């Protein structure tokens, strides 16, 4: 055998060994992700002409981007829930984005389902509907409420806003610190999306995030300290007021009441300095509509500082989405606020 052929043979064997190792790692990592094992990711979405937003395929079951999807006939996450409208039946509709949907955790660990478990533990006839949609925002929240309120007739509608639902200084800092990394600029978005269908890439992304976390957080904290005032156009908040007013009108038309909160970013929870302008401004919008609003960042910050070392409240390698423990904080806080307002009697 000639020398070039020997080299080529070694290269082929090395490539084959690397491919087999990558396949083995992929299978192991997939087995460790929450939910039933699946060999491949399957796209759970259909394009919606109704609100120009991506919706779920009704009845879909499968994995996408590390999350196990079980979609009901209405196109929302979770098992079928059919209201009876019997006296005493408590119906709660939870509207929001991927943080309400529960990206990265099992449906049973999402905050709507944990809220339902808390209510049922008190021997209440409770139905909690998870109407969260990945990537949704204020306009979509209003559209979802308009579509579902008349069929579900919820006594309570809880809207979980996210910082990236509207322009603000925290979002700007997040983009500057996290979205402008050299690696993100080098690898095209289409390539990252394709790689994102593999558990191996998701693990690499998680490890890379963790290695950069200290420097990213330091940069985020420095940027937060420099933010002396909010530069967001007031029209942004007028738009959110319009969306929330529509949700309130639809909710009250069905005899229900409405509650709003704002999910925190990871940096808001673990850093000492952060800009609270988005929390204040959304609170002001809700106050102008006479809609109850509470600050969830304070709840997470208190939990993070109650233990040493600080507990992990977000899924690994992710600065947006809480983990099961974090969602438990959300469910407990929502229930506490409902009790404070007398919408749910104390147990």
N, C-alpha and C positions, 0 to 999 in steps of 0.2 A: 504494500500500500504506500502510495507516494505521500510525502509530507503534507501537501495541501489537503489531500483527502483525509488524512488523520486529523488535521486541525478542524476541518469542516465537520467530521464525525463528532469530535469533542464538543464543538459548538452546538450541534444538534442535540446531543445528549444533555448538555447543560440547559438548553432552552426547554427541552422536554421536562427535565427535572423541575425547573422553575415553574413551568405551567402546571405540573401536577401539584407542587407545593401551594401555588396560588389557589387552585381548585379546592384543595383540602382545607386551606384557611377560609375560603369562602363558605364552604359547607359548615365548618365549625362556628363561624361568626353568625351565620344565618340561624343556626340552631339556638344560639344564645339570645337572639332578638325576641321581644315579647310576642306571644301568640303562637299559633300552629306553625310548624316548619313549612317552608315553601322554597322550591328551587329557584324561582324567578320572581322578579317584581312585575306586577301587572298594573297598567294604568287604570285607576278607578274613576276617571273623570270623563265627562262629556261637555262640550261647549254649549253654553246656554245663550240663546238669542234673547231671552227675556230681560236679563240685566247685564249682558256682556261679561258674565263671570262664569268661571268653571264650576260645574256642579257634579255631584256624584252619580254614578250609574246606579239606579234603583236595584236592590237585591245583590249588589256586588259583594264578593268575599275574596280577599287576597291581600298580599303585602305590597306596600309602596313606600319607599324611602324610610325603611326600618319600622313602619307602623302597620299593624294588622287592621284591615278595614272590614267591618261588617255593617253594610248599609241596608236600611229598611226600605220598604216600598215607596216611601215619600222622598227618598234620596238623602236621608240623614243617618248619622252614625247611631248604632245600637239596635237592640231587638225591637220587634214590632210592639208598639204600645197603642192600644185602642181605648180612648176614654169612654167611660160609661155615662158620664155627666150625672152620676148619682149624687144625692145630697151628701156632703162631707168629703167628696173626692177633691183632693188638692192637686191642681194641675199647674205645673211650673214650666215655662218655656225659656230655655237658656240660649241666647243668641250671641254669636261672636265669630272669631276667626279660628285659626288652628289651635290657639290656647284654650278655646272652649271645646273644639273638636277633640283635643287631647293627643296631638301629634307626639309620637315617641313612647306612648304608654298604651296599655290595654284599655279598652272602652270602660271596663269596670273601674279603672283608676282615674278616669276623667272627672273633673269636678262636678259636672251635672249628675253623673251616676253616684258619686260619693255623697252628694247632697240628698239624692233619693234614698240612699241607704240610711243616712242619718234620720231622715223624716220617718221612714218605715220602722226604724228601731224604736221610735216613740209610738208605734202601733197606729200610725196614721195611714189612711188610704191615699197614697201619694203617687203621682205620675210625673216624672221629670223628663222633658223632651230635650235632647241634645241637638240643637239646630245650628251648631258651629260648622263653618265652612272654611277650609284652608284658603288663606289669601283674601278673605272677605274684609270689608270695611264699612263705614257708615251707610253708604248708599245701599249696599247689599243687605245690611242689617234691616233697613227699612223695607226692602223688597221681600225679605224672608218673612218678616212680621205680617206684611200685607197678604202674603200667600197662605200662611199657616194659621193666623189668629182665628179666623172664622171657623176653621175645621176643628181646632184644638180647644178654643175658648179658654185660654189659660187664665187662672185667677191671678197669677203673678208672672211677669216677664222680666228676666234679668239679662241685661246687656253687658257683656264683658268687652270693653274697649281695649285696644292695644296702642302702645306709644307710636307704632308705625302706621296707625290709621290716619294720621294727619301730620303735616310738616311741623317740626318743633326743634328746639335746640338739642334735646337728647338724641333725637333721630339723626340730626346733622352730625353730632359727635360720633355716633355709632357708624355712620357711613364713612366718615373721615378715618376713624381708627381701624375699623374691621373690614370695610369693603375695598380699601385702596391698597391692600397688601400686594407686593410684587408678584407673588404666586398667582393671585386672582387675576392680575392683569395679563400674565403670561398665558394662562390656560383659558381658552375661549369658554363662554357660558354654555354653549351647546355640548362641548366635550365634558364639562363638569356635570351637566345634567345627565348625560349618558353614563358616566362613571357612577353617578349617584344611585343608579339602580343596583349596584353591587354592594354587598355587606362589607367587603374588603376595603373599598374606597371610603365607605362611611366610617370605618374604624380608623383608617389613616387620617381622615378629616378630623375625627375626634381627638386623636393623639396630637396632631398638629395644633389644634386649637388649645389644648392643655399646655403645650410647650410655649405658646405665645401669650398665655393668659396674663402673666405677671406684667409684661411690658405693655400689653394692650390695656390692661386696667390702669396702669400708671398714666398712660397717654390719655385715657378717657377721663381720669380724675383731674389731670392738669387742664384739659379742655373745659371741663365743667366749672373749675374755679375761675377760668377766664371769661365765662359766659355771664356778663353783668346784666344783660337784659334780653328779653325775647324779641326776635326780629320777625316773627311770623305775622303776615298780613291778617287783619281782623276778619277779612272775608272768609278765611279758613274756618274760623269759629262760627261765623254766620251760617256757613254750610252745614257744620255739625249740628247746630241748633235746628236747622231745617229737617235734617234726618231724624233727630231725636223727637222733634215735635210730631213728625209723621208716625213714629213708633208709638208715642204716647196716645195719639188720637185713635189709632187702630186698637191699642190695648184697652183703652177706656170704653171704646165702642162695644167691646165684648164683655165689659164688666170687670176688667182686670186692673191691676196696679203695676207700676214699673219701677225698677231699681237699676242703677248704673254703677259700675266700678271700672277701674283702670288697672290692667295688668302691669307689673313692673318689669323692667329689664334686669338682667343679672347684675349689671354695674350699679343700678340704683340700690340693690339689696346689700352688696358686700363692700362698696366703697363708702368712705366717710362723706365725701362731697359729691353732690349731684344737683342738677337744676330741677326745682320743683314746679317751674312755670306750667308745664303741660297738665300737671295734677290740679293746680289752682284754676287754670283757665277752663278745663273741662268741668270742674266743680261749679264754676260761675255760670257756665252754660246750663247745667242741670238746675241750678238754683233759679235761674230766670224762667225755667219751665215748670218749677215746683216739682222736680223729680229728685228723689233721694239719690245721693252719690256718696261713696266712701273711698278712702285712700287705701289701696291694698299694699302699696309700697311700704307703708308703716308697719303693716302686719308681718310682711316678709322680713323686714329689717329687724324687728323685735325677735322673731324666731331665730334669725341668723346669729344674733348676739346673745342668745340665751344659753348657748352651749359652747364649749371649747374642746376641740376645734369647731368652727362654725359648720353646721350641717349642710349637706348638699341639697339644694331645693330646686335645681334645674337638671334636665337630662344631660348626660355627659356630652361635652363638645358642642353645647348649644347655649346661647345666651338669651334666648327668647322664651322657651317652653319649659314650664315647671315639670318636675318629676311627680311620681305618685304622692310623695310626701308634700310637695308644694301644692298640688291640687287639693290635698286634704285641708291645707290651710285656707284655700279659697272656699271650699264647701262649708267649713266650719264658720268662717267669717260671714258668708252670705246668710247662713241660718241665723247667726247671732243678730244680724241687722234686721232680718225679717221678724225676729222675736221682739227686738227693741221697738219696732214700729207697730207691733200688735197684729201683724199680718199672719203670723203663725203663733198660736198660743204656746206659752211655755209648757214644757213637759211636766 
